[in-house]
Structures are given as structure tokens and as C-alpha cells.
Amino acid sequence: MNIAIYLDKKARDTSISESIIFASEIVSSSLIIKELPILKDAFEKKTKGNISPGEYKKIISPFIFESYIDAFKICTYFENYSKAILLMKGYLIHIIKNTPPYSQLKIRQRKEPYPVKDFITPGASFRNLSPEYLLNEGLLNNTLSPSLMYQINYKKVIGLPDEIFNTVEYLTNKRNELHFLNDWQIVFSTSFLKSLEIIKTFVLKQIP
């Protein structure tokens, strides 16, 4: 674990920037984001009855084939983005150990983002130690999970629009279903394609 991201502004800023750029490259490579206009056009024609079933199937087949991978890429982007925002705002993105003397601190982290300053500032007797020691000894190498970051108190801090959060949560759940590939076509709706357009616009705005 690189504890410098909590102690050094330059290291922190570099980590945040690299995380968002890397995640942007991943999500931008997803077929459903790159070729979204093609999918939207085909769906609109299908809705209006202006395309044959065979032609429609031919167009959407690649999207269905890539659906699991695309969902993974979109979810990965927002996981990285959420951690970058938490880090930028001064919160821990690594999980606090669930062992004494850190157990009570972990309980708070489960409910809301935990400020770095509260973790490393001496207060209780066991925390009259150096920030370096506390960060190395009190945190796991694992970072926060999406299921935790998408809880209400975390969502407030991260500040993503509800429409994006809802879509990402949906994709995260679908990604974890074994029958995801067979079920993907149910999301091809006007509202879902609109949500993807919002996501695409959001991602493009974050690229430096």
C-alpha cells in the first residue's frame, strides 16, 4: 500500500489523476460506449418498425456478446472515480482493520467515509503514534468495495447524479449474475440508452 497518497499532496494528486485517466481509457474502449449511436439508431428503428428482426439482431449481436465485458469496464470506471473523489476530499479509500485497537474506527467507516485526519491525528492513547505507523498497521491493502461506496452517506460525498449511480448499481448487480449474458437484452430500452448517453458525456468531461 502506498501511504504517501495520504501524507503527500503531490503523490495524492498524481494518484487521483492517473486513476481517472486509466479508468477513462478502460470505459472508452467499451463497445457500448464507442458505438452507442449505432445501438440507439437500431433500437429507434426497431421501435418504429423500420428494421427487420434479422437486421436488428445482426446489429445488436456484437453488443450482446460484449455486454459482460462492457459492464465490467463501466463499473470499473466509476469504482476508480469514486475512490479518487473520496481521496481528493480527504477520506480513506483503504479498509480499516477489524482488529483491536481499530475495530471501533471500522464501525464508523462502514457507515460513512472516514477522514484521513481523524485516523492519523493523535487522540486516543493507542493513536499517539506516527501517521506512518498508523497507516501501515491500521489499514488493509484492500480498498473500499462498490457496495460500501454506493451507500447513502458515501454517495453524498462522492456526488454523482442519482441517474448515474442507479445505472452503475444496476450494471454492478447484473455483472454479478451468472445469467447476465442471456439477460442483457432486457436493458435495451429508451431510458437505459439515455442513461448510457449521460454516462458517456460524464466520462468525456473527466478526461484531462
N, C-alpha and C positions, 0 to 999 in steps of 0.2 A: 504494500500500500504506500502511495506517495503522500506522506503527511504534509509535504510542502504546500499542497493546494489549500491547506487550512491556515498556514502560517506566513506565506509569502504571496503578496498581491500579484506579482508578476507571474509566478508559477500558476496561481489560480486563474488569472485572466487567460493565460496560454491554454490551460486545460479546458476552460469553457469554450474558447474559440475553436480549438481542434475538435472537441466533442461535437459541436454543432455542424461544423464543416463536414466531418466524417459521416455523421448521420444524414446530412443533406445529400451527400453523394449516394448513399445507400438507397434512400427513398426515391431519389430522382431516377434511379435505374430501374425502378419497378415498372412493369408493362402498363399497369392500370393507371399510373400517373403519367407516363410518357405518351401513351396513346389514348388518353381519356376522351379527346374529341371524337375519335373513331367510334369508341364504345357508345358515347352519348348519341351520336348520329344514328348508329344502328338501332339503338333502343327506341329513339324517337320514331324512326321509320316503322319499327315493329308495332309500336303503339298505334300508329296511324294506319297500319295495314299496307304500308308501301314497300314491303320487302317480303320475299318468300321465306318460309321456315328454313329451307335449306341454306339460303344465302345468309340468313341471320345466324344460323348455327355455325356456319363457316367463319364468320367474323368474330363471334364471341368465344369460339373454342380455345384460341390461344389464351384468352383472359381466364377462362376456367382452369386451364392447365397450369397457369402461373399463379392462381389465386392464393394458394397457401404461402408461397414464397413472397408474394406481394404484401400479404397481410403481415408477415413477419417483418418485412422491411419498413412498413408504415409504423408498426408498433415499436420497432427498434428506434426509429427516429424520435418518436415522442417520449420514449423512456429516457433517451440521451438528453433530449431538450429539457425535460422536466428536472433531471438531475443538475443540468447546467444552470437552470434558473434558481434552484434551491441553493446551489453553491454560490452563485453570484449574490444572492440575498443574505448570505452568511449562515447557512444551515448545513448540518452534517448530511452527507449523502451515503456514508457508510453506516452499517448497522452496529449499534451499541451492544456489547456483550451482555448476555443474560446470566451473568455470574456476579456474585458479590465482589467488589462493592458497587458494581454498575447496574445491578438489577432494577433499582428504582428509577434510574435515568432511562432505561429502556422502556419502562412502562409509559413514561411521558412521550417517548419517541413514537410509540405505537399510536398515540392519539393525535400528535401534531408534530410539525417539523421542529427539530431540536437545534437551537442556536449554537454555533461553534463557541462563541464567547462564554456561554453558560457551562459548556463542557470543560473548557480549559482554564477558566478563572478559578483560582483558589477560593474555597468557601468552607466546605466540609473538611474534616481533618484528613481524610484519605486523598483529598484533592490538593493538598499542599505539596504538590509535586510539579515538575516541569510540564509545560504543554506537550513537549515531545514525548515524554513518558506516558502521559495520559492518552494521547492519540495512538501511540503504538500498542499500549497494553489494554486500552478500553474499547477499541473498535475491531470489528471483524474485517477481513478483506472484502467480504460481500457488501454490495451496495443495496440500496432500497429497492424493493420489488414494486412492480406496477400496481399490484393490488393494494399496497400501502399508499403509494403516491396519489392514487386516484380516489382516496377517501376525502371527505369534505374539507377538513382542515388543511390538508395538503393542497387540494385543488384551489383553495382561496389564495394561497401563497404563490402557486405556480401561475395562476391567472389565465389559463387557456379558456377560450369561449366554450360554453357548455356543448355547443353543437360538435365541436372537435373532440372534446372529452367523451361525449356519448358515442361517437363513431369509433374512436380508438378503443374504448372499453368493449364495444361490440366486436371489433376485429380481434381484440385480445382473447375474448371468450371463444370466438369461432376458431381462432388459431389453436386453441387447446382442445378442440373437439376432434375425435378420431374421424368422424364422418364429414369433416369440414369440406373436403373436395367435392363431395356429392351434393353438398348443401349450398355451395357458394352462389349458385344462380338465383337464390331467393332474394339476394341483396340488390339485384339489378332492378332498382326502382328509381323513379324520378328523384325522390328525396335523398336516396343514398348517393346517386351520381352527383347531386348538388353538394352533398357533404364532402365528396371527394374533390370537387372543384374548390371548395373552401380550404381544404387541407393543402391542395396543390399551391394555391395562392399564398397561403401562410408560409409554407416551406420556402418558396422562392424569395419571399421577403426577408427570410432569416439568413440567406446566403450573402456573405460579405462581398 
